[in-house]
Amino acid sequence: MTQLLNKQMEQVQNTQDQQDNSYPFVTVDQFTPNLGSWQQLGAVSGYTQQGNTIQLVMTQGPGPLLYFYSPTLFRVRFNSSGNYSTDNSYAVVNTDFGFQASSLQVQDNGSQITIQTGVLEVVIQKGNYALSVYRSGQLIHQDTSSYNLVYTGECVANFKVYPANAMYFGFGEKAGAQLAKNQFTMTFFNFDNFTYATSPLPEGEQPGPLNPSESLYNSVPLLIEVNPNPINEQQGAPYAYGIFFDNVAQSYINIGASDYSNMYGKYYFGALYGDLNYYFMAGSVAADIVQQYTQLTGTAPMPPKYVFGYHQGCYGYYDQYHVMAVANAYRAAQIPCDGLHIDVDFQNNYRTFTHSDLKFPDAQAMFSYLALIGFKCSTNITALVDANPYDENGHTGPGSDPYLALESGLAEGVFITNSRAGQPATTDLFVGNENYGVNTGINPYPAQPDTGSDVLGSYGYYPDFGRPEVQAWWGKQYQNLFDIGLQMVWQDMTDPALSPGVDNPATYKTFPGDLMMTSFGQQVPNAKIHNAYALLLSEATYEGLAKIRPTQRNFIIARGGYAGIQRYAGLWTGDSASSWDFLKINLPEVLNLGLSGVPISGCDIGGFANGSGSEGDFYVADGRAYGQITNYELFTRWMTLGAFLPWYRNHYDGYSKGFQEPYNYGEPVPSNCRKYIEIRYQLMQVFYDAMYQCTQTGLPIARALFLTDPQDQNVYNHLNDQFFVGQDLLIAPILFQAETASPPVSPTRDIYLPAGWDWYPYQNNEQPLPAPASGGQTISYYAPLEQVMNIVPIYVRSGAILPSRQVEQWVGQLEVNPLTISIYPGPDRQYTLYLDDGLTTQYQTESAYRLTEISTQISGNQKTINVVRTHDNYTPSEPYFFMALLSTSNPQSVTVNGQTLSNLTSGSGDQAGADALSSSKVNAYYFNVGLQTAFIKVYDTSANLQVVATF
């Protein structure tokens, strides 16, 4: 170890000269399949068929393979070697859709080959290969005619027609303020892109959150084409299709962006290495594509319910005192919070899998206390296993708390060696560096050895996660952390994020492209499997935790991955800056991740770092500047938007910021934030029910407007700053600077209300419902910070069924917290309510959950609500629930399963009626005059309940 330390501390000259340039990062304008120097796939002479697989035979060279998995899903695979002997995927976990080969009808008429699936007609032009897809006779997809599937060396690409009125969504985690990525070119290469300002870009392009061409932390090369109004050759019914390009090397998608050539009317996707390997999924609407994609790559499991609470994190909670102070301050401020996230400060001298006895002298007791008051905790785990021989006290040797993870890893040979492509293999281990920023003086605990430098970081080795035995080893390392009380994992620096060091100049802040590692039993250069590493890291963690805590649901919040990451983790979108631009991109980024199969995602609310465009003043106390504080208007807008996004974590760099907890701001910031966090907790069941639906259909929690209302073509003009939680809760946040702008502007925005429905302003059952607004119109909404219920415009679809509960300071605080099922005026509707214990795996292992279908029916002066348990293997702690019939008159009568209920409406006022209903031991109701709402108490004693209110 001492030799390694000496090696690390040497000044290595001419580091850049050591860089291997045979596998460089390639910017979007340098990947040039449209320059004409690539070889086009030639003429097709025929085909062979084996089951569901069709091999095209070419007049010269190898031909593509087509695999048919369902009537609407097929795959195209090509490589220039024609070698298809291996078929592996890190993302795809299911291709068994029950499709029979007998369902395929294949014909060769001389000029083309047609393949009928029962729904699609796939046409292959023979004279010069080109693929087209028809549905019910309507052209919905086609290659460009004369130049489409091309290759040069190991590079592959495919050009497609970009028809009029088509819009393109998905793409996983991408920057930009637009949900649709038309006219943009993107690359997929997991990259440590701090404040979205460090990724290599074409010359002259500006870095930052508004540029989708940047590489970010997570890569999902999926596009969804939606055409709500097809014309010209595609004329016909609206359609959607998806293309998932399954390639873990650096890949590219260009949607008509003429960055280096004329791309009018076409798009392409391609990669530097590997097969052209894409899955085509057809449907009528985007939801059809999301469902098929998540059948391919897997749906997310149900997380612990507390995941949907509010979370607080900080790089700079550097000791036990600070963590406890934050927890107690949240409880004292009565601001609900479920999660506390402790960064690498928790570790013993930045050693992964350790905890500091110096800074956290009784970590187990701390976690026990935090759990007692409702906090669930994570700490930051990176892939780097630190090799620094010094502990936090500057000691080495037997008395220095030996680093067991490192020692067992060395003994078992789990780490990547420094073997390079084209060079003889070596047993020397690859040494990587990770930079954790700068200690600005707030942290009194120096890293060891104390060199006097304020730079924080670590160096060490990386596991070779392509080997199953290494994944198993990694998973075991979490045992001690969970034994002392950890309940989540924060998977950071997953790119992996490297800084310059002995074995790596880190020009692209990650592994050298020529570094050899394992992929499906073979040694390959990292460049060819780069995007798989982060996925394998989270997989190893997830599977390891499942063995350590087999009866408990575990949760990982990760900073990167590849397609299929939803099977193991939720995502946060990396190191944002505290700027209005980052707020502006937050929503499109989360919505596109949802369309890409990842239902749980969010950003660092308030911004993690101070970067370009950051808004805020410096916090000064005792004559000292403690760091910049996010501007109060920006912070409030971000916190109140975040209350409706799936992952809701306020997280910041405490080494460069003074604070970012809402209770540390002056009023009205804490009160405004508290109100929307409380609304989040009241509506927690809506998030949980949407998550259950995701496990069944792949539909995300936060939904783009065209997922809920695809029939309304006008929604496509309002996609960037509106969204739904579930099906019926329309959120339209303010994403621009208003009162602190210079000069100030009005916080007024336009909101589009989808056609075919009436829309009610959400009142949280605190005020009577105003008259609804008709759908199909754009309304103007004034949303000042001083009117708390107006800060975020919220509308509810007519007829909606919305469950809610009382506010808790943390999920599960109240042993009994009955649901209130609010039923809005409007047409007959249906809602699926999902209940389980929120913590254990019994919902999987024992089907221990309750599924209830709630439906409404209006007939004359009667409103009937049916409550039917369709799966009933879980009994909640609440023996009853409430129904709230909003905007009604006092019912003449209410019955439950034919039994007439007592009317407890009190002449003494609404509170007396509410108290009487609350204490009633039998089914009853009362009418709240102030709210114009009938509240009904129903004891949940039957699998089939029918409530009838007569007016």
NUGU-508268 format. One record per residue (C-alpha): x negated, z negated, y negated. Coordinates in pm, whole numbers, plus 50000, padded with zeros to 5 digits. Each point is the difference from the previous one (the first is absolute). Example, Ala and Ser with C-alpha at 12.3 -4.5 7.8 and 13.67 -1.06 7.14 Angstrom:
// NUGU-508268
487704922050450/498635006649656/
END
This chain:
// NUGU-508268
500005000050000/497194991549759/498495034450059/503365015549919/500214979949680/496525011249898/500975035850072/503114996249788/498234984649704/497365027349977/500305024749718/500565033150171/498645028749794/501535034449981/503164988850175/501745032149914/497355019650187/501104982950320/503525013249974/501095023350276/501765029249832/501215016950315/503394982549973/500714997049628/503204990349825/501665032249882/502194999849688/503305018450003/498685030449813/497045003250238/502195003350308/500675037149953/501985016550282/501575023549743/496745016749900/500275025650278/496744991950178/501884983250285/501015017250320/503705007350047/501604996050339/500565035150132/502635018450199/502014984150280/500135019450326/502304977050197/500574964750123/500004977850303/502374971150057/499544967850191/502944976749964/500554992049631/496625014649902/499465035849889/496495014549974/499695030149772/497625026750130/498075018449731/498465034550006/496754983049899/498984963550010/501944968550083/503664995649917/502134970549894/501994977550229/503634991649922/501574968650148/503764994649979/501144963850006/503635002049885/502395026249865/498694992549648/496394989150061/497055020650114/496244999949962/497395026549924/496404994750102/496965022349948/496244998250001/497515028349987/498384990250330/503245003050194/499184967250176/503154979150042/498804979350295/500384967249810/503054990049803/499684966949817/501704985549693/499564967649809/503415004349838/502415014950251/501354975450255/503055018650129/500775036250082/502584993450268/503285010349842/501615009950328/499815037149926/500125021850308/497985031950040/503165016850125/501414996549649/497375024449865/500815036949988/496955021749935/500105037449941/497325025849918/501565030849841/496725017649929/499554991849630/500784963150017/500484970850233/503114978949946/500454965050134/503504985249997/500324962150026/503784997549969/499704990849632/496975018949871/498735035150044/496205001349973/498745035349940/496375010750055/498985033249845/497665017950237/498325026849786/498374973549787/500754964250104/502604982949783/502544973350087/503514996949857/502834975650072/503735006949977/502914976050031/503465014950060/498575033249883/498644985449674/496275003049932/498734964849925/496245003150050/497355026950028/496305006949994/498775023249730/500185034450155/496495014749989/497684970249968/501094966950146/498184982350285/496335002449903/496724984250100/496305000249927/497524979850199/501764967150075/502385003049703/503645009450056/502965006649770/503515014150005/501805017049712/503784997149971/502655014449772/501074977349712/503555012249930/502024997149681/501644966149938/497994982750274/498694965049926/497254982050189/499864963150082/498194975850228/496185002450005/499694962550054/498124981449727/499425023449708/499624994749628/502085016849733/503194991449814/502025027050179/501684994350334/499895037450081/496425012750027/500755036449918/497095017049824/497484973950114/497105001850238/499044969450202/497334988350239/500324973950273/496854979250038/500204962150011/498064989049694/499294968049808/501385012949673/499774970449762/502665003649727/500415036150122/497005009349787/497135005350245/501075027750238/498055032849969/502095026049819/499615036449897/497915004249690/501994993949686/502854980950164/500834965549874/500034971150249/502714974049992/503424991550139/501685031749874/497835023750206/501265006250356/496805018950089/498124967350043/499154985550338/501644966450054/499844973150263/502585012950249/500475034850145/503265014650132/499835038249999/503765004650021/502065022749780/503795001849982/501485031249847/503514994849864/501925029849867/503364989849856/500815034949875/498345027150210/500035035049851/498415033950068/498785003150361/500894963850070/503505002449860/502494978250180/500714963450059/497704972649869/497264991450249/496974978250051/496985001950222/496834980350049/496465008950099/497754972550129/496425012750010/498404976850254/496315001249912/497884969249924/497155018749826/500095006649626/503055021949957/501835017649718/503465010549888/500445023449705/503585005049879/499715031049785/497174986749782/497785028149875/496944977949960/497525026050122/502175030050094/503495014449961/502394978650203/503275013449862/502774997850257/497964983350274/498454967750118/497394991350257/498714971350207/496674998150175/497004978950095/496225000850010/499824992850374/502234998750303/503055018950117/502715015349792/502544976950162/503384996749837/503474988250094/502985018249852/503264980549961/503215016549878/503174984749862/502805002849750/498794971349778/496794980549949/501304970550202/499965022650309/496285005849948/499154963449944/501794991050321/498135026150206/496654991549844/500394963050080/501075008650354/496675018150029/497784974149836/501994968150064/502234977949791/498974967249845/500934967950182/502134973249833/497604978749795/500444962949935/502824996649751/497734982549748/498155032949955/502875010649773/499534969749778/497844998749692/496234995950048/497124989549779/496375009550050/496784997649805/496355008150043/498774968249841/501994972550171/496534989250096/500694964850123/502634977150144/500834985049662/500995033549852/502155010250298/501854966850004/500465000649623/501605034550015/502324989850282/501124968449823/500445018349670/502365025350161/502104972150147/499994980849671/501085031349810/502775006550254/498835035950043/500605009950365/496885010150188/499225004250371/496435012450024/496584989749873/497115023950055/496444986649983/497235025649963/496464999450139/499484968349794/501364982250308/497005010150212/496774981650067/497555021049797/502135031650043/499834998950379/503025016750156/502164977250223/498534968149850/501334974949751/498034979849751/499724962850062/498454996449656/502795016649802/502844991750243/498914966750148/503154995050208/501525034350040/502294989950286/501534971749799/500375023449702/501845026050206/502204973050154/501004987549656/500625035349873/502175007650303/501964968149933/500945012849655/500735035150126/496815020049949/498645024150258/496365009349945/497665028950069/496365005849937/498005031549947/498455015450312/497845031249971/498425019750283/496534988449900/498524972450216/497524983149769/496374997250116/498684976749730/498194971950189/500664974749722/503094978249989/501614988649674/497544971349973/497015023150024/499134988450352/499065020150307/499604990450360/501954976750228/501114976649722/501455027949788/503355005450171/498925029450219/501975031649943/501765003950335/501725033449931/496705016649916/498184984450293/502665009250254/500225035149855/496275004750033/500114986750356/502855023050100/498675030749820/503135006749796/498395013549683/499375035849888/496405010650036/498125020249743/500105031250217/500465032049802/501385034050093/497285023550125/497494971750032/498914979650303/502234970050062/498714966049895/500854964250088/499314988549643/503214987949838/501435016749692/499784976349703/502715002949738/500554983149665/503264989549836/500264991549632/502504972849903/499485002949627/498384976449754/500184962449957/500664997749630/499144963150000/503334985150103/498944993950360/497454971650021/499155007450364/497155025550012/499475023350292/497054991350221/497165006549970/500484993849630/498065028649844/501304993149653/502015031950010/503674998949908/500835028350242/502154988650292/499985017250335/498815001250354/498185021550250/500225003250375/501375020450287/503175019250082/501804999450336/500445032750186/503784998250012/500345031850204/499104979250307/502894979850150/497714971250097/498844997549637/503594998549879/500644971850248/496894981549878/501105003649639/503464986250066/498604968250152/498054991649685/503194989549817/500584970450229/498394973449781/501625011949678/503454998450154/499254967050170/499414984249660/503235013949857/499695036049881/503205020050050/499255035149868/497035023449977/498915018349689/498045030150130/497775011649718/497195025049938/501325020550292/498695033849887/497454984650080/498764992449649/496205001049977/497564996449717/496425013450004/497684983150246/497175005050242/501725023150247/502455016749766/499795013049643/503824997449998/500375030449779/503615001550116/500364962150032/500505001250375/498245007750328/497505028649996/501745030550141/497335004650267/500234964250131/500965001550367/502894979450137/502405000250293/503165020950015/501915001550328/496844993250197/497815024949816/497354994849732/500965020049690/498945000049634/502114978049776/500915030049786/502075014150286/502064968250051/499584982949663/503644991549936/500484984350342/497704970349938/502404980349782/502875006350240/497954987350293/498994969249800/503624990049937/500935008350359/497264977050129/501194972149770/503665004650090/499405000450374/497624970549975/502514978849813/502675008950253/497804984350268/499124969549790/503614993649895/502165019050251/503244982549903/499585004049623/500405030849784/496785007949822/499535019549682/497115019949856/499895012749643/497395027450005/498265021349740/499695031550205/500665018650320/501245032650139/503325013750120/501584974250228/498664970249804/503614987249981/499714989150365/497514973349898/500104992449628/501595002949662/497995015449717/499094991049649/498735028249787/496534987649917/498264988249687/502295008649710/499284994249634/502364981949762/501235031549830/503345016649934/498795030150198/499614978450310/503484986049949/501295035649963/498535011550333/501004968750192/503475012650084/499185036050108/497114986750207/502174974950188/502845024950048/497695026550144/498434974350233/503534992150119/500645036850062/496715000150196/501154973750248/498654968949823/502954977749905/498044970149865/497795008749706/499364990149642/497294997049739/498194970649846/502724989249757/498574996449651/496925019550098/497014986750190/497255008949756/499215007249639/499435037249988/500635030649792/503244996449807/500374963050079/502344981749765/499394963849907/498144974749793/497194976850095/500894964450089/498054975749786/499804962550058/497444975149873/498325027949810/499365020350316/501495033850101/501214997350358/501025035950062/502665024849909/503664991150057/502465027550091/502235008049705/503224979650028/502315030149967/498125019950264/499874969550226/503744993049967/500965036050066/497725000750305/501234967050139/503625009849959/499465034150162/498054983550283/502974977750078/501625030650160/497025015450180/499284991950364/496664982049952/500084976749701/496594984849926/498554990849663/496255002850054/497105000749757/496244996549954/499504964749873/496375007549922/501045024049722/503444986549906/501014966349867/503244997350198/502945020450126/502404974550148/503335002849816/500234962749926/496795002349794/501605023349745/502044987949708/503765002950001/502015020950064/497595015250254/500374972350263/503784999249965/500335037650023/497745002050303/501724970450164/503395016549959/499005031950181/498104981750271/503184979750053/502055032050023/497485012350258/500524968750208/503775001549964/499965036050125/497404993550272/502515009550272/500355034849849/496255005350040/500084985750352/502925021850105/498275030849857/496884990550196/502034997850320/501445034349930/496435012449955/499134988150351/502855021550130/499865031149781/496734999049805/501874999549669/498034979349746/501194969549809/499375015349656/501585034450005/499695030849787/503345011549863/500175030450228/499874977650308/503274983549903/501775028049808/498605033450119/503265018049932/499604995249623/497535025849874/499684982049667/498174970650160/496945022450034/499624998749621/499744961850002/497584991150278/497044984249821/501514968649850/503114991350206/500424989350360/502194981450245/499484968250194/501825008850320/503005022449948/501934985249711/497784981249753/498805023949728/496974987949801/498925017049676/497034980949853/498395004249660/496545014550063/498835006149644/498684978849716/502634991249740/499874968049798/496194997150000/499485037049934/498595009849663/502415006149839/502604982950223/502575022150172/503404992150143/500064988750365/502765025050074/500035023850292/502275025450163/501394992250344/501555025850228/502874987450216/500425021350316/503215019850022/502924991350225/500014962749932/500844974749734/497164976749900/500214963349904/497404981849791/498594972550220/501074965649875/498564977650273/503444983750034/499384982849667/502325021249786/503135020350080/499355036350083/500335023249701/501865032550043/498025024150218/498245031249876/500835032950167/497335017250203/498595034049919/499024989949646/496964987849813/500484968649798/497854983249738/498964964150071/498494974949760/497684976250190/498274975449764/497924971150127/502154974849817/503115008550208/498964987750341/502685017150212/499275032949825/496215000750046/500425021150313/503125021750008/501694995250340/503115018150122/502004995650318/501835028150178/503784996450016/501244984750323/496574985150071/499664970250232/497114978249879/498924967850175/498334972549800/498964963450031/499254971049771/496594999949834/497264983450204/496524991349879/498755015550321/501595018250291/501534974250232/499824970849758/503704992350055/500924992150357/503525012749933/500355027849745/503195019550069/500395036549918/502385012549737/501245034950083/500895016249666/502395029250030/500235023249703/503115019449904/500015034850138/500485021250309/499794988650361/496434991750093/497934985850284/496904977650006/497704988650280/498854963949974/496954989350201/499174963550073/497194984150199/497724969949963/497695018749761/496804986750156/499635004350375/499725029850230/503164990150187/501875028549832/497755022850209/499364980050315/503494985950046/502145022549774/500764967949810/501795014249699/503515005149872/501255033549876/503254999749808/501995029849874/501984992049686/502555026049898/502675001949735/503325018149991/502505002749716/503665007350072/502544995749725/499754964649860/497884987450291/496244998650046/498814995050356/496464989450091/498955002050363/496994979850113/498895010550348/496924987750184/498605030150184/497034980850140/500244962550025/496974981950138/499154978049701/501954972149832/499134993249635/499884964449870/502825006849756/503434993850165/501855020149737/499615027249738/501775009049679/501615032349895/500255009249634/502615026249911/498775011049658/502185011149712/503364991150154/503084980449909/500974967450167/501025009650356/503594993550102/498644990850341/496845000750210/499944999450381/497194997450253/500955013950341/503644996849896/499814963549886/501034994249639/497424981149794/500504972949741/499505010449638/497734974049840/500205014749650/500064970749763/501724996149670/497074978249903/497775030349979/497755022750202/497434973450081/502624977850160/501125029150218/496425007750095/499364963650092/503154998650209/499065031650185/496464987850059/501214967650159/502825015750203/499694994550376/502285029450077/500405035949889/501335001149644/499705018849671/500214996049627/500195023649703/497364997249729/501815009049680/496835003649793/498365024050246/503275016850106/498774995650357/501664986350312/497634978750210/500894995350367/498344975150234/499915012250360/498784979050291/497965022850223/501674990850330/500955033650143/498185032050089/502835019449835/501444988449670/502555017649784/500604988449647/503055013949818/500584993849630/503375009949857/500365004749625/
END
